[in-house]
């Protein structure tokens, strides 16, 4: 039925504003009216009352006081039942988050709220109450995501959802694409996203602000109010230096009641903050009891050895783990809320004090006291800088003086102790990754050591860590190491914004320095924070200075050994290999780039389910071993290439002449620092290397030279190739697409699509760039038939469904001079009406093969076969409803007979990703490596085997080749099912085709029936893609500041980097021999090309069955790899009525006057040309006659 106006989303969003004349304008401007014949569900009862009122998008960060949550509000005067409603989070690209529980229950009270909680981070406060725990279903990213509230099960959505009747409300922030109108601005890490208006446009309706989570147990419309008693209570004293042995007492905060009545503290909280405003985690911030009239209340925190004990009313532990020089304390009348800057206007704040460079404060921060002093209240102006002054300790609790006997004030303070001179090893005490385990944590110390690694902001084009590493001289104080040290003798020194200079000296590697500092931590990283000066006393230098000795780091060191070397300079030994390069741009914590994952040994890590079944203990053991072996090579900083404010920086390590490929060996050219940051073990260079290649500590082997295809070993070559969203109907041609639904390059220009019907490129220029890379790869394969995956189904764009296949075949024909065509369904063969926008297909050489029959695996497409083979499996249309249906083609060699016929079946099974639509228990991701939808993929594999049985019976065939993207590794159930049916996985020993999470395996396979297996001469995974960095992909065009890497669309000399990274999957290449001719091969007329041989020009060689002539000096440049390279192809002789002429080839150099044959027509060259196909009326070729 038509959408009800009263229940439509646009009506709900504009309720309450008609009286001010906005409703009509909003309806006209923001929403297109539903057409009269639109059929959709009527909005659920009560949907007009409910809206999303607040989202804590940043709940995955420790800087947020609460976990992720979504707050709903009922604006009506009656309760609204939520049974059957669902909440769903979406990634920035519109992919739904999986897991968790989206189904809501219960109801929202009239005028009240309903709170939905998601996952959080350690140390956060509990929410005041939770009505529903959605878990990972709202695992939203703080900077870019969306949340949608449905009155039904979640339906498929993308872009602006204002016309979707099942949507009750939605909000997107940052670059989130599922939205109402435009996305809102993303909040800061300490803020929430609050509804402030109801225009129907997220960008106008939501604003970052303070957290105020409410649930059904909160009073309707409840706003936090400061209790009346709050005006009586102030912070009267803070012992900021209680972490130092120079302080007589541990850390404490003293409260004072200035009124004549007792003040109850139930529900009040105390919270300490780091200088940058991050709350200290842990401890017990919740207060209890009361402060007597005119009395005090003492809250203690952690201290250190040798201090006097105090009588206290509450021990807050690490909630008051404040730093002596720079921190804050806030007293709340509620649970702590997110605060920053001046908190004088925050209703929940009773009082606050910041000192030193603290950012959380009232007015300006007070001066920090010395190590033997406390911070005392001396006035009440509302400005910390005027109200607090350093002075003598005088702690009081509810019983009077807080000194141990409770009867007397402390005597005259002793002279403050000078911070003790210690070694770094003494600071640490024992090997540990937990800063709190350090023996001198929280104390003031003096350290002398040698600077080893410098990471100052502004010292390079990258963003450093704002500090440096210092290490005890020599070999941790000795002349040389005698085995692994008992504890690390290095520590990070935070320099802040002062940039690593003092007294006119810019600190650098090798400087001998003295540091007076407090032992603190940041983001779980032990560090010193204080003052550094150069040691210039020659006597001290002569007695204590020694050059740091690097520790020889063995490749088989694991966490235990690594912890004893934390922060130290090491010299990696033995063989090392790149096992992942995705982190150069993506996939790292805090969106940091410039990372490469290494492993010890000479091979990248195997993905466990490539070798072992997911349920096996061997798989689990290998997964644990892989994680233990990984170690990250950083760039000495935290630069982000996904943040366009920094992405114009050049990438480290990767340059146009220096590929960084998975599997490449590592040549260490300098020492590194062994670090542990953001839950990753890391090798850090000795300085931030962005824009400074000379300081990079490694060089990588160029393994491209080892990936040349072998010579043909049969009479036919078959390839399988995932062509990475080959969509000739690019974004600008797609009416469902707008420029706002794109990713952009570093200049803000749209590149690839996000949420459109089309996939891949936004513009014609970028599509043709990606196409050129794919065509170069296909040309170099020298195949006779190629099974394609991820190619456009052109029917979705008003074209014949084969348009994209036809275009690709034409492009390959033009590039090779050969006759290529695509496989179309014969007349009478059906295709699915709901066939996906991405499909499978084939292109093939018509001079080598002819098509006997073709069909798609769905019930109406195979109605000529015996369908009883599928009875035990189930409804095949349902089984493939979430995947691309297999496409089977029967081929026969042009020069062969019926006995040589064979069938190829190309597949693209359901992906492993949890898309939020899992219903079968066997499809749930259990964490065993199989991913989501394992049960469904296994059924799809069983149906494929049944398909071959039906084909065998009908056509009498015995040669079946199953190929494509199976989205399953070799030891997982779908692959096992096919092998158990008698097929041989010929790709098992042919290398890997895909890299994921630092582990290599194959999703792309070739399974051969017994009859087909006998014909296979060789199978190769041609590794031109998966080992290559994603920075070279057309989808990452112009996404870094590295000049010449991937920043030009000029195709006059071919695409940048040629066919390298033309897709994310590697092609599978198979040579088959059908003729049965096993005689001795004929002696070749020309010598075979050899990679290491130097050719000076004029030499003629054979390669992959083709003949080439060298145009100039060349070595290691493969003939046929590029039409603009050093090799000019000599076309195969073609007999015509008027004579025999060479076939035109793209790489052949023509100077004018040559006669060639192309697509059955004879042409003569009018002038110089190369890679310009005959047939264009104004081109360099003159048509002479038909051949």
N, C-alpha and C positions, 0 to 999 in steps of 0.2 A: 504494500500500500504506500501511497506518497508519505513523505516525512511530515509528521505533525508539527505545525508551526509552534505550538506551545511547548513541544518537547524537543525541538531541534537544538543543536548546539549553539547556533547563532542566537536563538531566542534566549537560551539560558545565560549566555555570556553577556547579553545586553540588558538583563533584568535589572530593574532598579534605576535605570538611567533615562528612561523615556521621558520622565518629568523634566529633565534638563535638556531635552532636544537632541540627545546623542544617538538614540536607538536607530532612527531612520538612516542617519548618516553612516553608522557602522554597518548596518545591513547592506546598504548600497555599496559601500566602499570596500568592505573586507570579505564579503562572501558572495559567491555566485549562486543564484537561486537554483534549487533542484528542478530538473526537467519534469514535465507533467507525467511522463511515463516511467520515471525512476521507481524501481521497486527496492525497498529497504525496510529494515526493522524499525518499528516505532521506538522512540526513546523510552528507556525504562522508567517506571514510576519513581518519582523523587529525583530524577536526574537533573531537573531544572534547579534543584536546591543545593546540589553538592558541587564543590569546586576544590581544586588543589590550592591550599593557602600558604604552604611553606614547604621547601625542599632543602635538606641539608646535603648539598652536592659534594661537599668536601669531607664527608665522614670517613673516608679512607685514609685521611692524613692525621698524624698524631697532633698536628696543630689545631685540629677541630676538637672542641670539648665533648662532642657527642658523635656516635656512629651515624651512618647514613640514615635518613628518615624522610618520609613524605607525610605531611599533615593535611588532612581533609577537613573542610568546614561545611556545616549544614547551615545555610542562611535562612531556612524556613522555620515556621512555628510548629512543625510536627517532626517526629522521628522519621528517619529514612533507613529502610532495611537494605543491607548490602549483600545479602546472599545471592550468589551468581555473578557478582561483580569481580573484576580482576585488576590488579596493578601490574604494569610491565615497564621495565627500563629498557632503553635502547642505546647502543653505542652511537658515536658521532655519525657513522655511515648508515645508520638505520637498522643495523643488525640487532635483534633482540637479545638481551642477556638471558642465559639459561639457568637451570637449577632453581633452588629455593621454592617458594610457594606463592603463587600469584593470586590464589582464590581467597577473596575476603569473606568474612562472616560477621554476624551480628548487625548492629545498626548504629547510626550516628544520632545522638540526642538532638532535639530541637535547639537550634542556636549553638550547638556544641561542636566538638572536634573528634577526630578519629586518627590515631597515630600508627603508621606502618613503619617498622624498623627494618633496616638492612644490615649489612656487615659493617664493621668498624675497625679501629686500630687499638693497640695496647695503650692503657693508661687513660682512656676516656671515661667521662662520667656516665653513670647509668641514666637512661631517660626517665622522666617522671612516671611514666606508665606506658605500656605498649598494648595496642589492641590487636595487632597482627604482625608476625615476624615473617617478612618476605624473603629474608636471606639474600642469596645472590641474584634473585630476580630483579632487585634494584641495586645491583653492584655498579652504580653509575660512576663515571669519571668526573672529577671535580670541575674540570675546565670545559668539557665538551660531551654532553649526553642529552637524553630526553627521558621523560616519564609520561606514560599515558594511563589514564583511568578509564576502564571499559565497563559498560553495563552488562557485558556478555563475556564469553571466552575471548581472549585477544584475537583480533582479526589482522590480516595483513595490512600494514599501513606504510606510507612513505610521504615525505614532503609535508605540505600543509594538510592537517587532518580535520579542518573545520567543517568539512562536508561529510564526514563519516558518522553515520547515525549511532554506531556502537560506542563512539568515543564520548565520554562524559566531560572530560577535561584533559588537557595536555600542556606540558611546559618543556621547552628546550632551552639550553643555554650554550654559550660559546658557539661552536660550529655544529651543534646538534641539528639534525635535519628533520626529525619528526617533531612537528611544532604546530602552533597556531600563529599565523602571521609570520613574523620574524623571530628568531631566537633571542632570548634575553642575554644580557651581559653576565658573564660568569662571576660568581662572588670570589672574594679572597679566601685564603685557607682558613681564616678564623671567622668567616661570615656564613650566613645562610641566605637562601633566595626567598624573598617574601613577596606575597601578592599585595600590591598597592593600588590596583585599579582593575577594571573589568571591560576593557575595550575590545577584547578578542584578539589582541596582538601581544604575544609574550614579551616582546621588546619593551612595550609600554606598561604592561601589567605587573612585571616582576622586577624587583630592585634588591640588590644585596643589602643585608642588614644584620642585626643581632638575632641570635637564636632565641626562639620562644616556643619550644615544642609543647603541644597540648594533646591530651587524649580524651577518651570518653569520661574519665574520672575527673577531669578538670572542670571547674565551673564554666558554664556557657559564657563565651566572650571574656573569659578571665584574662586579665592582664596582671603581671607581677606588680605588686605594690610594696613599697618599703614600709615595714612595720613601724608603728609610732615609737616603739622603744629604741629604734635605730638612731634617733637623734641624740640619744644618751651615750652611745658607745663610740669610742675612738681607739685607733692604734696609738699607744703611748710610748712604746719602745720596741726596737728590733735589734737583735744581736746578729748582724749580717755576717760577722767574721767567725762564727762558731765552727766552721770547718777547719780552722787553723789552730795549731797547738799554742800559738801566741795568745789566743783568747781563753779567759778563765772558765768560760761556760760554753755549752753547745749552742747551736742556733736556737733562737726563740723569738716569739712575738708576744708582747704584753698588750692586753686590752684594758681600757679603763671605762668604768661606768660613772658618768658625771651627774647622774640624777639621784633622787631620793628614794627610788624604788628599785627592787631587783629587776634584772632583765633576763628573761629566758632565752637560751641560745639554740633551742631545738630547731633543726632545719637550716641553721646557719653553717657556712663553710669558710675555711681559710685556704688560700691557694697562692703558691709561689710561682713566679714567672722568670724565665731567662731574660737576658738583656734584650733579645729580639722579639719578646712577647710570647714565646712558646711556653705553655704551662709545664711545670715539672710534673712528671707522672708518678703514679704509685702513692704509697702512704695512705693516710687517713685524714682527708680534709674535713669530714663532717663533725661538727661540734655538738656538745650536749651539756646539760646542766644549765647554770645561770651565773650571772655576775652580781654579787651583792651590791646594794646601794652604796655609791661612793667607793667601791672596791675595784679589784683587778681580777684578771683571768689570764693564766699563762699557758701558752701553746709552745711546745718544744719540737725541734726538728733534730736531724742527725748532728753528731758532734765528732770528736776525735779523742784519742787516748790522752789520759792525764788531766782531763778537765773535771771541775767540781760538778757533783750531781745537783740537780735542782728539784724542788717540789713543783709539780706542774698539774694543771687541770686537764690537759689533753696532749697526747703525743701524736703529731701529724706526720712524723717520719719524713719520707722523701717528697711529700707535698710541699715541704719547706726546705728543700735541698738547695737553698739560695747561695749564689756566689757573692763573696764579700765585697767585690768592687762594683758589680753591675747586676742588679736584679730588682724584683718588685715583689710586694705582698699585697693581696687584695682580700678584704673581708666582705663576704656576700651574705645577704639575708635569705638566700635561696641556694639551690645547686649553682655551681659556677656557670656563668654564661660567657660567651665569647666576648673578649674585650681587647682593645688595642688603643694606644695613644692615651689621651686625657680621658679619664673615666668619670669625671665629676658629674656628668649628666646621665650616667647609667643607673636606672632605678634600683637594680638589684645590688648595687655596690654600697656598703655601709661606710667603708673607709679604705684608703689605699695609700701606699707609699712606694715610690721608686727612687733608686739612688744610682749614682754614677751615670752610665749611658743608657739606663733602663728606659724602655719606651712606654711601658704601662705605668701610669702615674696620675697624680692630680696636680694640675698646673705644670711646673717644671720639676725635674728630678732633684733630689737633695744631693749634697756632697757625700761621697762615700767615707765612712769612718776608717781609722787606721786599724791595724790588726788587733790592738788591745782595747778598742773602744766599741761602744754601742751607738745606735742612732736613736736620739731622744726627741720626743715632741716638746717644743718650746713655745709654740704659738698655734693659732687656729685661723689662719687667713684663707685657707683653701688652696695653698700653693706649697707643695712638698719642699721646694727649695728654701722657703722662708720659715716653714713650720717645724723642720727637723734639723738638728745639729748633732755632730759627734760629741760624745761625753762618756762619763763613767757608767759602768753597768749598775743597774738597780732593779733587778727583776722581782716582780711581785705576782703572787697567785691569789686565789680566793681566801687562803688562810693567812695572808700577810706576806712577809719576806719569803722569797723562794729559795734562799740559801738552805743548805741541808738541814741545819738545826731549827730553822724557822724562827729564830729569836733575835738575830742580829743582822745588820747590813754587812755586806762584805767590806773588809778593811781597805786600806790604801792599796790601789792596784800596784801589782808588781811591774817592774820595768818590762815592756813588751819584749818577747824573745825575737831575735832576728831570725828570719826564715833560714832553715838549715841548708847547707850546701850538700847536695845529694847527686848520685848518678841517676840516669834514666832507668837503669835496671832496678835501682832501689825504689823508684817511684812505682814501677809495675809490681814488683814483689814476686809474682807468679804468672805463668802464661794464662791468659784469659782474654776472651773477646768482650767481656762485660766490664765497662769502665769502673763500675762500682767495686769490682774486685781488686782494683789497684791499691797497693799498700798505703799510699799517701793521697788517696782521692780526697779532694776537698781542702787539702792543706796548701799553704804558701811555701814555695820552695825556691832554691837557687840551683840552677843547673848550668854546667859548662859542657859544651859539646860542639861538634862539627856539623855545619849545615850540609845536608846531602842532596835534598831535592827542593826546588823552589817553585811555588805555584801562585805567584802574586797576580792579582787582578791588574790588567793593563800591561802585563809584561809580554803578551803576545796577542794575536788576533782572537784567541779563545778566552773563555771565562775560567780562571783558575780557582783553586780552593781557598784563596785568601790566607796563605800561610806557607810554612816550610817544614821539612822534617829535620830534626837534629838527632845526632847519634853520639853515644859515648865514643871517645877517640880510640883509634886502633881497632883491634878485634874485641870490642866490648871491654876495653881496658887492658887487654893483653896484646902481645905482639902478633899472634896468629891464633886461629881457631883450632881447638882440639875437640872436634865433634860439634854437635848441635849445642848452642848455648842453653843454659837453664831457663833463661827468660830473655825477652827482647830488650835491647839497650837503645831503642829509638822511639821517638814520640813526635807527634805533630804539634806545631806551634802556630796558634791562630794569630794572624797579624792584623785582621780587620781591614779597614779601608786605607791604612797608612802606607800600603804598597811595598812593604819590605825595606824601608830605609829608616835610619835614625842617625842623628849627629852628622848629617851630610853624607853618610855612607849607605850605598845600596847593597844590601846583603845578597850574597851569591853562594853557589856551591863551593865548599871548601873553607868557608869562613869559620873561624873559631870564635864562638860567642858565649856570653853569659846572659842567662835569662832569669829574671825574678818574676815569678808568675804563680797563679793558683792552678792546681791540678783539677781540671773540669772535664766536661764532655759535651759533645754536640752530635745529635742524631746517632747516638750509640757509639761514638768515636772518641776515644780518650785523647785529650789535648791539653796543652798549656796555654793559659791566657794571661798575658802580663807584658813586661817590658824587656826588650832585647837590646844589648849593646855589644859592640865588637870588643874582644879581649885584646888589649894593647900592651899589657904589662909583660915585658919580655921574660921575666923570671917565671911567671905563671905559664907562659907559652912553652918555655923550655922544659918545664917540669911536667906539664900535663898534655900538651898538644901532640897528636899523632894523626897521620892521614888515615881515614877510615878504610878498613880492610873489608872488601865485599865478601859475603859468605857464598861459597859454591853451592848453588841451589840444584839439587837433584830432581829429575822429573817425576820420580815416584813419591815425592813428599805429599802428604795428605794433611788434613786439618790439624792434627796434633803437632806435627813438625812445623807447619806453617805458623801456628800461634806463637811458637817460641822465636819466630823471626819477624813478627809483626812490625812493620814500619822500617825494617832494616834494608840496607843496600845489599842486593844479592846479584850473583852472576849465574844466570841459568846455564846448566850443563846438559849435554846429550842432545838428543833429537827432539824437536818440537814441531807441531803441525797446526795449521789453521783448521778448526772444526766448525766455526761459524763466523760469518761476516755481516749478518743482518744488523747487528748492533752498531755498525758504522753510521746508520741513520735512525734505527727504530728499535723498539722492544726492550729498552732498558728502564730501570727505575728513574722516576722524575724526568722522563723523556730525554735523558742525556744521550748523546750520540758519540761517535768516535771510538767505539769499543770493538775489539776483535776477540773472539773466544778461541783460546789455544788449548791443546792437550799435549801431554808428553807422548813420544813415539813418532812413528813415521806415517800413520794413517789417521784420518778423521774418525770420530767416534761413530760406531754403528748404532742405528736406532734399534732398540732391543727387540721389538716385535717383528723386525726383519729376520731375526735369527731364532727367536724363541716364542712359543705360544704365550699370549697375554696372561694366562692363568698359571704359568710355570714358575717355579722358584728361580730358574735360570734367568728368566726375563727380569724378575724383581732384583736379582743380584747384579745383573748388568746395568740396570737403570741406576742403582745406587753407586756402582763403580764409575759410571760415566759422569755423574754429578760430582763425584769426588775428584775426578781427573781434570775437570774444566777449570781454567783460570783465565781471567780477562785481561787483555792488554788495553789499558786506558790511554787517554791522551793528556793526562796531567791536569784535568779540569772537568768542568760540568757544562760544557757547551751543548746547546740543543739545536739540532738541525730540523726539528719539527716545529720550532718556534721561529717564524719568519723574521723576528727581530735579530736573530743570531744566525740564520741559515745561510746568509751570504758569506759566511766564513768558509775557507777551503777545508775539505775533509782531510784528516790526517791519513797518512800511509797510502791512500789510493790516489793514483794519478793516471792520466791517459796512457803513459808508457809503463805503468807499474800496476798491473792487475793484482788484486788481493783475493785469491781464489781459495775456496775450501779445499783442503788437501795439499796446499802449498807448504813446503818446508820453510822453517824460520832460521835466519842467520842473525845471531845476536851481535850487534856492533857496539853496544854500550851496556853498562850496568843499569839496573832498574831497582825501584823500591817495591818491596812486597807489602801490599796494603790490603785492608779489608773494609770495604765501604758498601753501604746499601745492600747488605747480604751477599756480596760478591767478593771472592778472593781476586786480587788484581796485581798485575805488574804495572807499575806506573813509571813512565820515563822520568828523568831527573829534572825536567822542567815541562811547562805546558808547551806542546809542540805544534799547536795550530798555527799555520802560516810559517813554520820554521822546520822544513823537512830535514835540514842538517842535524837537528837535535833528536830525531826519531831514533830509537835504540835498536831498530831491526831493519832487515831487508828480507823480502819474501821471494821465494822461488817463483819463476814464471812457468806455470804448468800448462799454459795454452799450447805450448809446442808439442805436448804429448797426447793431444786429443784429436789428431787427424784420423779420419775414417780409414779402415783397412781397404785394400783393393777388393773389388767385387769377387765373390767366390761362387756365384751361382749364375743362373740365367735370368733371375728376377730379383729385384731388391724391393723390399716392403718397408715402409716407415709408419710410425705412429707418432703424432705430434699434437700436443695441447698448444693452441695458437693464441692463448692469453687474450680472450675477449676480442676476437677479430670482428669488428662491427663497422661495416661501411656506412651504416646509418648512425653516424657519430652524433654527439649531443646537440649540435646546432640544427640537425635535421629532425630531432625527436620532439614532437609537440608536448610531451610530458616533462620536458627538461627545461630548466632555467639556469642562468649563469650562477645563481645562488646555490645550485645543487652540484657544485663542482669543488674539487680540490684545486689549489692554485700553486703557482711556482713562486720563487722568491721575489718576483716583481709584481705579484698579485694577479697575474694572468691565469685564467682558468685552464686546467690541463685535463684531468680525468673526472669521471662522473661519480656521483654519490646519491643514489636514490632514484635515478631515472629508469625508464624502461630499457633504454639503450645501456650498453656497458662500454667501458674503455674510454676512448678519446672524446674530448669536447669539440675539437675543431678538425676541419679537413686536413690541415697541415700536420697536426699531431697524429691523426689516423694514418696518413700516408707515410709518416716517419716510422711508426710501429709496423706498418705493412711492409715497408722496405726491408726491415730486419727479418721478418718472417720469410719473405721471399728469398732473401739471401741464404737463409738456413736451408730452405727447401731445395734450392738450386745446388747447394753444396752436398746435400744428402745423396744426390745422384740416384734417386729412387724411381721406381716405375709406378708405384701406387702408394698413397699416403692416407692413412686413416686419421681424421681430424676430430679434435674435441675443442670445446669453447669457441665455436663459430656461430655467427648470428643466424637465427631463424628469421629470415627477411619477411615472412608472412606477417609478423607483428608490426611491420612498418608499411603495410599496404602493397608490398611487392610479392612476386613469386617467392616461395619459401627457399628456393635454391639460389637466389640472386647473389648472396655473399660467396657461395661456392663457385658460381660461374665467374665472378670477378677474380677470385683468387687463382682459378685455373688460367684465366687470361693473363694475369700478371706473371705467372710462372712460365707460360708459353712465351711471352715476350722476352723474358729474361734468359731463357735457355735456347730458344729457337726450335724447341720440340713442340709436338702437338699434345696438349693436356686438355682434359675435359673433367667434368664433375659427374658423379653418379646420381642420376635422377631416378625416382621411383617409376617403374613401368606403368603404363596405363592399366587401370584396374586395381593397383596396389594403393591402399589407403594410408594416410598418416593420422596421428591423433589430433582431434580437434583442439584439445587443450595442451598441445605440444609446447614445451618451454621455449623461452626467448633465446636460450642457448641450446644448441643441438649438436649431434654428431654428423659426420659425413665423410666423403672421400673425394680426392682428385686423383687422376691416373693418366698415364701416357697411352694414347689411343693406338700408337704404333707398336705397343708391346702387349696390350691387354684388351679384351672385349668383355662387356658385361652380359652375363647370361640371365641373371635375375637379381632382384633386390627387394628387401622387405624390412619393415620395422616391427619389433616385438611388442605388439599389443593385439588384443583379441581380433579386431576387425582387420588388422594388417596381416595376419597369418591364418585366415579362415580356410585356406586351402590345405593346411597341415592338420595332422592328427592332434587335437587339443587334449586328448586324454593323458598325454605326457605331463601335463601341468596340473592334473587333478589333485595330487597329494600336496602340491605346493600352495595352491590357493588361486585367488583372482589375480591374474598377471597384470591387469590394468591397475589394480590397487597396489600391487607390489612395487610397480614402477611409478607410482603417482608422485613421488618426491625425488625422482631421478630422471636422467635423460635416457629414453628407451634405446636399447641396443639396436644397431642398424647392421643387417647382414647383407652381404653382396657375394654372389657367385661369379667368379672370374674364370676366364680361359685365356691362356696365352694365344696371341695372334697366330703364331706359327706352331701351335700345339693342337691336340685333339681333345675329345671328350674325356679321355682318361687323365688329362692334365688339369681338369677343372678343380678348383679349390674354393673354399668359402672363408671370408674374413668377417668377423663380427666385432665392431667397434663399440666400446662401452664407456660410460661415465657414471659410475655408481654414486649413491647418496654420500654426501660429504660427512666427515667426522665431527663437524661443528655442531654444538648444541644450539639450535635455532629457537628454542623455547616451545617447540611443538612435539616434544617426545611424549608418546602415550604408552608404548609397550615397555614393560620392565626390562626386556632384553636390549632396549635401545638406550638405556641410561648409561652415561659415562661413569664407570666405576673406578676410574683412576688406574686401570691396568694397562693403559697404552692403546687400547682399541678405539677409544673415543666414543662418541655418541653414534647411535644407529647401527651398531654392529649386527643386531638381529635382522634389521631390514636389509643391510647389504648382503648378509648371508643368504636370505631368501632370494635376492636379486641374482646372486651367483648360481643358486640352485635352478632358478628359472632359465638362466642362460644355458646351463648344461642340458636341461630338458629341451630347449630350443634346438640344440645341435642334434639331439636324438631324433626329433621330428624332422629336421632337415635331412638327416642321413637316410631316414626311411623314405622320404618323398623323392629325393634327388639321387639317391644311391651314392652319395659322396663319402669319402673317408678322410679327407684332408680339411681340417678346421683350424683356423688361427684366431684365437680370442685375444684382442688387444685393446689398448686404451688406458684410461685413468680409472683404476679400480678403487681408488680411495681406501686401499687396504694394503698393508705391508705383507711380506711373503709368508709369515708364520701366523697370520690372523685368519679367523674362521672363513671369510669369503674365499681367500686364496687356497686354503686347505681343502675346502669343499670341491673346488674345481680340480685340484690335483687328485683327490680321492676318487674322482670320476674317471680317472685314467689319463688326464692331461699332464703334460710336462711343462713346468714353468721354466722356459728357456732363458728367462732374464735373471735367474738367481745368481748365476756366475758371470753376469754381463756388466757388473758395476751397479751404481746407484743412480737415481734420477731425481731425487728430491731431498732437500735439507730442511729440517724443522727442529727448532730448539737446540741447535748445536749438534744434532745427530743426523746421520745420512742413512737413507733407505730408499725404497722404490715403491711408489704408488702406481707406477706405470709398468705393465708386464706384457709378456707374450706367452700365452698358454697354447700348446700345440697338441692336437690329438695324435695318437700313435702313428697314423698314416702321414700326418703333416710333419711330425718330428723327424721322420726319416728324410725329409726333403731339406731340412734346415742345415745350412753349411756354417753359418755364424750368426750370432745375435750380439748387438752392442748397444749399451746406453751411451749415446753420444753426448758427452758432458760439456756442452756449450752454454748451458744456462744455470743449472742449480748451483754449481760452485761459484758463479760470478756474483759480484755485489749487486744488490737491488738498485743501487744508485745509477746503474747503467740502463735500467729498464725504461721503456718509453713512458711508463706510468710515473716515473720520478724525473721527468724532463725538467731541467733548469731548477733543481731543488737544492743545489749546493753552490758554494762560491768557487769551486774548482774549475778553472777555465779549461775548456776543451774536453771536459769529461762527458757531458751530456747536455749541451747548451746550444746546439745549432740544429735547425730543421732543414738546412741546405742539403739536398740530395744529389747535387751535381757530381760529387765524388763518392756517392754511396752514404748510407747512414753512419753516424759516429759509432765506432766500435763494431761495425759490421754486424754479423749475426750473433755476436756474444750478448747474452742476456736478452734474446728475442722472446723468451718466455720464462716462466718460473719452473717448468718441467723440462727435462731433457728428452729429446726424441729417442725412440727405440727403433733401431735399424736391424733388419733381418735379411740375409741373403738365402734364397731357396733355389734348389736345383730340381726341376721337374722333368727334364728331358731324359734323364737316366744316362746321359753320356758321361762315362768315367774315363774316357781315353786321355792320353797325355795332352796337355794344353799346347796350342801352337806357340812357337817361339815368337815373342812380341817383336814388332817391326822397330820399335823405339825403346830405349831403356826406361825403366820405371823411375819416376821422380823420387828422390830421397831428401828427407828434411835437412840433414846436415850438410849436404853437398852445396858448394858454391857454384852458381851459374852466372856467367858474365854477360850473356845476351846471345841469342841465335841458336841455343841448344833446343832440341825437340825431345820431349819426354811423353810418356803415357802415365795417366793417373785416373783411377776409377773408370777405366774403359774409355777414356777420352784422350785426345792428343793436344799438346800445348807447345808453344814456342816462347822462349824467354825473350822479353823485350829489352831488359837491362839487367844489371847486376842484382842478384837476389839470393837469399838463403833463408830457409825456414818459412818461406811464404808459400802456402799450399795452393797449387793450381786449382782454379775454379772457385776458390773461397770468396773472391770478389771480382766483379766485372771490370774494376778499375786497377787491378793489381799488376804485378810484373809479368803475368802469363797471359798470352794471347792464344785462345783456343783455335785449333784448325778443325773446322767443321767436317763432319762425316760426309763422304762422297754420296751424292744423291743423283740417281739416273733419271733424266728427263727426256722428252722427245727430241729436244734440240741439243742434248749433250749431257754430260755429267758435271755437276757443280757441287761445291761444298755447302753444307747447311749453315745458315747464319747462326752465330753464337754471340752471346752478349759481350764476352770478354775479348772477342777478336778485334784487332786493330785494322781498320780499313782506311786506305789513303786516297781512294778514288779509282774507279775503273774495274774493281773486282765484281764478279758475278756470283750470286748466291741463290739458294732456294730457301723460302720461308713460308710455311703454311700452304705448300702446294703451288707457290707462285715464284717465278724467276725475277730477280731484281739485279740492277747494276748500281754500284756506288757512284754518286755524283761528286762527292768530296769526302774529306776526312770525317770519320765518325767512329764512335765506340759506344756500345750499349744503347744505341738508338735503333729500335726494331723497325724493319721495313713495314710499309703500309700506311704511313702518314703522308697526306698529299703534299705537304710542304717540307718534308724531311729530306734527308740526304740520299734517299733511294728512288730510283726510277723503275717503275714496273715494266717488265719486258714481255712476259708471256706466262701462260699457265705451264706448269711442269708436266 
